Amino acid sequence: MLSFRVAGKVLARKVELGQTVAEGDILAVLDGADYRLAEDAARRQYEAAEARLRQAESDWQRTQALKQDGSVSAADEEHARSALDTARAAATALRSQLEIAHNQAEYTTLRAPRSGVVTDLRFEAGQVVAAGQPILTIASEGEPEIVADIPEDRLDSFRSGTYRAFLASDPGSVFDVRLRELSAQAAPQTRTYRARMAPVQPRRLPLGASATLVVKRVDSAEPVAVVPATALTQSGGKPAIWVAKPDASHQGVGTVGLVPVVVHGYRNEQVLISGPADGTVVVSAGVHRMSPGLGVAMSDPPAAAEMSGGKP
């Protein structure tokens, strides 16, 4: 977020939302009349101080010349030296004030510190802005990144995983990403940790687009099941699913039971879990109406949960 370093009334806004700018381009201009007057006043004070310094140097040189024949006393010499030092110090101080006034006049023009795209505007021409007030944001297209907020209970698996991503606008194009930065402190509102991911291979990412991040752990070969998100429920505050077992005494009928599971991740409308054995029949609809021992109709052959190796 960019801001002016001085306060003032905005004379002109040179950019619009979504506009591409280059480094050094003028973004906005403040009314700098007062700052230019202050710079002119500081310059005149400095010029006067320079004149006094030249006079003090001339007096000091004459004092030194007259000292050779004893025409000046030690007190006169000391007075001339003191006047020279005072004039030199005053000139130095006023030169610094002139530089400050000049810089403030220059600060009335806001320039782009880098090339990029304007993604946020918070001011209009004619508005009075304060020094340091955020008014504009520029996003760099040269360093695309994906931002995700990670829950605290997923930090360990997130750090030790490998990462892939795909855009909502192009779900068929999956690309590898790397962890660029992971916040050391949780956000106070969400209690999540901000992670910034960058493509491994350079590629262009549309600004503001949505992406799905897939994290896969490589330190375990435990198989996982891919089940519909509607199949997931809770038992004692922990994740669980309802499974159906065939009833040997009744063809095409089964009974349901609740099985605890471990959730490893999410894929759009699917959940990655471990716990049930391979071939387990999972109830994916109406889980809120299930109760232990309830009879359900089963298809033949039953549809089992899809199993895959590795832990995402």
C-alpha positions as CSV (number, residue, x, y, z in Angstrom):
1,M,0.0,0.0,0.0
2,L,1.4,3.4,-1.1
3,S,0.9,6.8,0.5
4,F,2.2,10.4,0.3
5,R,4.9,11.4,2.7
6,V,3.3,14.8,3.2
7,A,-0.2,16.0,3.7
8,G,-2.2,18.0,1.2
9,K,-5.1,18.3,-1.3
10,V,-5.0,15.9,-4.3
11,L,-4.7,17.9,-7.5
12,A,-4.7,15.0,-9.9
13,R,-5.0,11.2,-9.9
14,K,-3.0,9.8,-12.9
15,V,-4.0,6.1,-12.7
16,E,-7.2,4.0,-12.7
17,L,-8.0,0.6,-11.1
18,G,-6.4,-2.2,-13.1
19,Q,-4.0,0.0,-15.0
20,T,-0.4,-1.2,-15.6
21,V,2.3,1.2,-14.5
22,A,6.1,1.2,-14.9
23,E,8.6,2.1,-12.2
24,G,8.8,5.9,-11.9
25,D,5.4,6.7,-13.4
26,I,3.5,9.5,-11.8
27,L,0.5,8.1,-9.8
28,A,-0.9,11.3,-8.2
29,V,0.0,14.9,-7.5
30,L,-0.7,17.1,-4.4
31,D,-1.1,20.8,-4.3
32,G,2.5,21.8,-3.6
33,A,2.1,25.6,-3.5
34,D,2.7,25.9,0.2
35,Y,5.7,23.5,0.0
36,R,7.3,25.5,-2.8
37,L,6.8,28.7,-0.8
38,A,8.5,27.0,2.2
39,E,11.3,25.9,0.0
40,D,11.8,29.4,-1.4
41,A,11.8,30.9,2.1
42,A,14.4,28.3,3.2
43,R,16.6,29.1,0.2
44,R,16.6,32.8,0.9
45,Q,17.5,32.2,4.6
46,Y,20.3,30.0,3.4
47,E,21.6,32.6,1.0
48,A,21.6,35.2,3.8
49,A,23.5,32.8,6.0
50,E,26.0,32.2,3.3
51,A,26.5,36.0,3.0
52,R,27.1,36.3,6.7
53,L,29.6,33.4,6.5
54,R,31.5,35.1,3.8
55,Q,31.6,38.3,5.9
56,A,32.8,36.4,8.9
57,E,35.6,34.7,6.9
58,S,36.7,38.1,5.5
59,D,36.8,39.6,9.0
60,W,38.8,36.6,10.2
61,Q,41.4,37.0,7.4
62,R,41.8,40.8,8.2
63,T,42.2,40.0,11.9
64,Q,45.0,37.5,11.0
65,A,46.7,40.1,8.8
66,L,46.6,42.8,11.5
67,K,47.7,40.4,14.2
68,Q,51.2,40.3,12.6
69,D,52.0,43.9,13.6
70,G,50.1,43.8,16.9
71,S,47.2,46.0,15.8
72,V,44.5,43.7,17.2
73,S,44.2,42.3,20.7
74,A,43.7,38.6,21.7
75,A,40.1,39.5,22.6
76,D,39.5,40.8,19.1
77,E,41.0,37.7,17.5
78,E,38.8,35.5,19.7
79,H,35.7,37.5,18.8
80,A,36.4,37.2,15.1
81,R,37.0,33.4,15.5
82,S,33.7,33.0,17.4
83,A,31.8,34.9,14.8
84,L,33.2,32.7,12.0
85,D,32.3,29.5,13.8
86,T,28.8,30.8,14.5
87,A,28.2,31.9,10.9
88,R,29.5,28.5,9.6
89,A,27.2,26.5,11.9
90,A,24.2,28.7,11.0
91,A,24.9,28.2,7.2
92,T,25.1,24.4,7.7
93,A,21.9,24.2,9.6
94,L,20.0,26.3,7.1
95,R,21.4,24.2,4.2
96,S,19.8,21.2,5.9
97,Q,16.5,23.0,6.3
98,L,16.6,23.9,2.6
99,E,17.1,20.2,1.7
100,I,14.2,19.2,3.9
101,A,11.9,21.8,2.3
102,H,13.1,20.7,-1.2
103,N,12.3,17.1,-0.4
104,Q,8.9,17.9,0.9
105,A,8.1,19.8,-2.3
106,E,9.2,16.7,-4.2
107,Y,7.1,14.4,-2.1
108,T,3.9,16.1,-3.4
109,T,4.4,13.9,-6.5
110,L,3.8,10.2,-5.9
111,R,5.7,7.9,-8.2
112,A,5.5,4.1,-8.7
113,P,8.3,2.4,-6.8
114,R,8.1,-0.6,-9.1
115,S,6.3,-1.9,-12.1
116,G,2.9,-3.6,-11.7
117,V,-0.8,-3.3,-11.8
118,V,-3.0,-1.0,-9.7
119,T,-5.2,-3.3,-7.6
120,D,-6.7,-0.8,-5.0
121,L,-7.5,2.9,-5.1
122,R,-8.7,4.8,-2.0
123,F,-8.7,8.5,-3.0
124,E,-10.1,10.9,-5.6
125,A,-8.9,14.2,-7.0
126,G,-9.9,17.1,-4.6
127,Q,-9.6,14.9,-1.5
128,V,-7.3,16.0,1.4
129,V,-5.1,13.2,2.5
130,A,-2.8,12.9,5.5
131,A,0.9,12.0,5.4
132,G,1.2,8.2,5.5
133,Q,-2.5,7.6,4.7
134,P,-2.8,4.4,2.5
135,I,-4.3,5.4,-0.8
136,L,-3.1,3.0,-3.5
137,T,-1.8,-0.6,-4.0
138,I,0.4,-1.9,-6.8
139,A,0.8,-5.7,-7.3
140,S,3.9,-6.9,-9.1
141,E,3.1,-9.2,-12.0
142,G,6.7,-10.4,-12.1
143,E,6.4,-12.4,-8.8
144,P,3.1,-14.3,-8.8
145,E,2.2,-16.1,-5.6
146,I,-0.6,-18.1,-4.1
147,V,-1.8,-17.2,-0.6
148,A,-3.3,-19.7,1.8
149,D,-4.3,-19.6,5.5
150,I,-3.2,-22.8,7.3
151,P,-5.0,-24.0,10.6
152,E,-2.7,-24.5,13.5
153,D,-3.4,-28.3,13.7
154,R,-2.2,-28.7,10.0
155,L,1.1,-26.8,10.3
156,D,3.3,-29.8,10.9
157,S,2.0,-31.8,7.9
158,F,2.0,-28.6,5.8
159,R,5.7,-27.9,6.4
160,S,6.7,-31.5,5.6
161,G,4.6,-31.8,2.4
162,T,5.0,-31.2,-1.3
163,Y,2.7,-28.8,-3.0
164,R,0.7,-28.6,-6.2
165,A,-2.0,-26.2,-7.3
166,F,-4.5,-25.5,-10.1
167,L,-6.6,-22.5,-10.9
168,A,-10.4,-22.4,-10.7
169,S,-10.4,-21.1,-14.3
170,D,-8.2,-24.0,-15.5
171,P,-8.6,-27.0,-13.2
172,G,-7.0,-29.3,-15.8
173,S,-3.6,-27.5,-15.6
174,V,-1.9,-28.7,-12.4
175,F,1.5,-27.2,-11.5
176,D,4.1,-27.6,-8.8
177,V,4.5,-24.8,-6.2
178,R,7.0,-24.2,-3.4
179,L,6.6,-22.6,0.0
180,R,8.1,-19.1,-0.2
181,E,7.0,-17.8,3.3
182,L,5.1,-19.1,6.3
183,S,4.0,-16.6,8.9
184,A,5.5,-17.1,12.4
185,Q,2.4,-15.7,14.1
186,A,-1.3,-16.6,13.8
187,A,-3.7,-13.9,12.5
188,P,-5.7,-12.6,15.5
189,Q,-9.1,-12.9,13.8
190,T,-8.9,-16.4,12.2
191,R,-6.0,-17.9,14.3
192,T,-4.5,-19.3,11.0
193,Y,-1.0,-18.9,9.6
194,R,-0.6,-17.1,6.3
195,A,1.4,-19.2,3.7
196,R,2.8,-17.7,0.5
197,M,3.4,-20.2,-2.4
198,A,5.3,-19.6,-5.6
199,P,5.3,-21.7,-8.8
200,V,8.4,-23.8,-9.2
201,Q,8.5,-23.1,-12.9
202,P,8.0,-19.5,-13.9
203,R,4.4,-18.9,-15.1
204,R,1.9,-16.1,-15.2
205,L,-0.9,-16.2,-12.7
206,P,-4.0,-13.9,-13.1
207,L,-4.1,-11.3,-10.3
208,G,-7.0,-12.0,-7.9
209,A,-7.7,-15.5,-9.3
210,S,-8.7,-18.4,-7.0
211,A,-6.5,-21.5,-6.8
212,T,-6.8,-24.9,-5.1
213,L,-3.7,-26.0,-3.2
214,V,-3.0,-29.7,-2.8
215,V,-0.5,-30.7,-0.1
216,K,0.9,-34.2,-0.1
217,R,3.0,-35.7,2.6
218,V,5.8,-38.0,1.5
219,D,6.8,-39.4,4.9
220,S,4.1,-42.0,5.1
221,A,2.7,-44.7,2.9
222,E,-0.6,-45.0,4.9
223,P,-3.4,-45.4,2.3
224,V,-6.2,-42.9,2.3
225,A,-9.8,-43.0,1.0
226,V,-11.5,-40.4,-1.1
227,V,-15.1,-40.0,0.0
228,P,-17.8,-37.4,-0.8
229,A,-17.8,-34.5,1.7
230,T,-21.4,-35.3,2.5
231,A,-20.3,-38.6,4.1
232,L,-18.4,-37.0,6.8
233,T,-20.0,-36.6,10.2
234,Q,-18.9,-36.5,13.9
235,S,-18.8,-38.8,16.9
236,G,-17.9,-37.3,20.2
237,G,-16.6,-34.2,18.5
238,K,-14.3,-36.2,16.3
239,P,-14.7,-37.0,12.5
240,A,-16.4,-40.2,11.6
241,I,-18.4,-41.9,8.8
242,W,-21.3,-44.3,8.6
243,V,-20.5,-47.6,7.0
244,A,-22.8,-50.3,5.8
245,K,-22.3,-54.1,6.3
246,P,-24.3,-56.7,4.4
247,D,-26.8,-58.7,6.4
248,A,-26.2,-62.4,5.7
249,S,-29.9,-63.2,6.4
250,H,-31.4,-60.7,4.1
251,Q,-30.3,-60.3,0.5
252,G,-29.6,-56.7,-0.6
253,V,-30.0,-55.4,3.0
254,G,-27.3,-54.1,5.3
255,T,-26.9,-52.5,8.7
256,V,-25.0,-49.2,9.4
257,G,-22.4,-48.4,12.0
258,L,-20.3,-45.4,12.9
259,V,-16.6,-45.6,12.3
260,P,-14.0,-43.0,13.4
261,V,-11.7,-41.7,10.8
262,V,-8.7,-39.4,10.4
263,V,-9.1,-36.5,8.0
264,H,-6.0,-35.7,5.9
265,G,-7.3,-33.1,3.5
266,Y,-10.0,-31.8,1.2
267,R,-10.4,-31.7,-2.6
268,N,-13.3,-29.5,-3.6
269,E,-16.4,-31.7,-2.7
270,Q,-14.3,-34.7,-1.5
271,V,-12.6,-35.6,1.8
272,L,-9.3,-37.6,2.2
273,I,-9.6,-40.0,5.2
274,S,-7.9,-43.0,6.7
275,G,-9.3,-45.6,9.0
276,P,-11.8,-47.8,7.2
277,A,-10.5,-50.9,5.5
278,D,-10.2,-51.3,1.8
279,G,-13.6,-52.2,0.2
280,T,-15.7,-50.6,3.0
281,V,-19.1,-49.4,1.9
282,V,-19.6,-45.7,2.9
283,V,-23.0,-44.0,3.4
284,S,-22.7,-40.7,1.5
285,A,-26.3,-39.4,1.7
286,G,-28.7,-38.9,4.6
287,V,-26.0,-39.3,7.3
288,H,-27.9,-37.1,9.7
289,R,-30.7,-39.7,9.7
290,M,-28.5,-42.7,10.4
291,S,-28.5,-44.6,13.8
292,P,-26.5,-47.7,14.8
293,G,-28.1,-50.9,13.5
294,L,-30.4,-49.2,11.0
295,G,-31.2,-51.3,8.0
296,V,-30.4,-49.9,4.5
297,A,-30.7,-51.1,1.0
298,M,-27.4,-52.0,-0.6
299,S,-26.6,-52.1,-4.3
300,D,-25.0,-55.2,-5.9
301,P,-22.1,-55.0,-6.1
302,P,-21.6,-52.4,-3.3
303,A,-19.7,-49.2,-4.1
304,A,-16.5,-49.0,-2.0
305,A,-14.5,-46.0,-1.0
306,E,-11.7,-45.2,-3.5
307,M,-8.3,-45.9,-1.9
308,S,-5.0,-44.4,-2.9
309,G,-1.5,-44.5,-1.5
310,G,0.3,-41.7,0.3
311,K,-1.0,-39.1,2.7
312,P,-2.1,-35.7,1.2
